[in-house]
Amino acid sequence: MPEKEEKLKANLAMNLQYLRIRHKLFQNSLAKHLGISPRSISYYESGSFLPPTPVLCAMASYFGYTVDELLSERLPATKGGSTIK
C-alpha cells in the first residue's frame, strides 16, 4: 500500500504543477480558488501529501479532469487522443 500511495503522490505532483503552470496560475491564486493555503499546494506539488478528497475533487473540477485522471501516470489531453507526460 505505501508504494501505491507514493506513486499517487508523485503522479498528482507532476500533473498539478503542469496544469497550474499551463493555466498561468501562481500557487497563491490556485490555493485561493480552492479555499486552501498556498503551503498546501506546495506540499501537493512536491509529492509530500495527498489532498483530502474534497480538495482533490475541487482540483479535478477546476481543471476539467476527473480525480482518476489527476492521479494517473499520464494526464489525458483535453482534446484528441494524445496524452501529456
C-alpha positions in Angstrom: 0.0 0.0 0.0 2.7 2.6 0.8 4.2 2.1 -2.7 0.9 2.8 -4.4 0.3 5.9 -2.2 3.8 7.2 -3.1 3.1 6.7 -6.8 -0.2 8.6 -6.5 1.5 11.4 -4.7 4.2 11.6 -7.5 1.5 11.5 -10.2 -0.6 14.2 -8.7 2.5 16.3 -8.0 3.5 16.2 -11.7 0.0 16.7 -13.0 -0.9 19.5 -10.7 2.2 21.5 -11.3 1.8 21.0 -15.1 -1.8 22.2 -15.1 -1.2 25.1 -12.8 1.7 26.4 -15.0 -0.3 25.6 -18.2 -3.1 27.8 -16.8 -0.6 30.5 -15.8 -1.5 30.3 -12.2 0.6 31.0 -9.1 0.3 28.7 -6.2 -1.4 31.6 -4.3 -4.2 32.0 -6.8 -4.9 28.3 -7.1 -5.0 28.0 -3.4 -7.4 30.9 -3.0 -9.7 29.4 -5.6 -9.7 26.0 -3.8 -10.0 27.6 -0.3 -6.7 26.2 1.0 -3.3 27.6 1.9 -0.6 28.1 -0.7 1.6 25.9 1.5 -0.8 23.1 0.9 -0.4 23.5 -2.9 3.3 23.4 -2.4 3.1 20.1 -0.4 0.9 18.6 -3.1 3.2 19.7 -5.9 6.3 18.3 -4.1 4.6 15.0 -3.5 4.7 15.3 0.2 1.0 14.8 0.8 -2.2 13.8 -1.0 -5.0 16.3 -0.6 -8.3 15.4 1.2 -10.9 14.0 -1.1 -13.0 17.3 -1.3 -9.9 19.3 -2.3 -8.9 16.6 -4.9 -12.4 16.8 -6.3 -12.2 20.6 -6.5 -8.9 20.4 -8.3 -10.2 18.0 -10.8 -13.3 20.1 -11.4 -11.3 23.3 -11.7 -9.0 21.9 -14.4 -11.7 19.9 -16.2 -10.4 16.4 -15.4 -11.6 13.5 -13.2 -9.9 12.6 -10.0 -8.7 9.4 -11.6 -7.1 11.4 -14.4 -5.3 13.7 -12.0 -3.9 10.7 -10.2 -2.9 8.9 -13.3 0.6 8.5 -14.6 -0.3 10.1 -17.9 -2.6 13.0 -17.9 -5.0 12.8 -20.9 -5.0 15.7 -23.2 -8.2 17.7 -23.2 -8.7 17.2 -26.9 -7.8 14.3 -29.1 -6.3 11.0 -28.2 -2.8 12.1 -27.2 -1.5 12.0 -23.6 0.5 14.5 -21.7 3.5 13.3 -19.7 
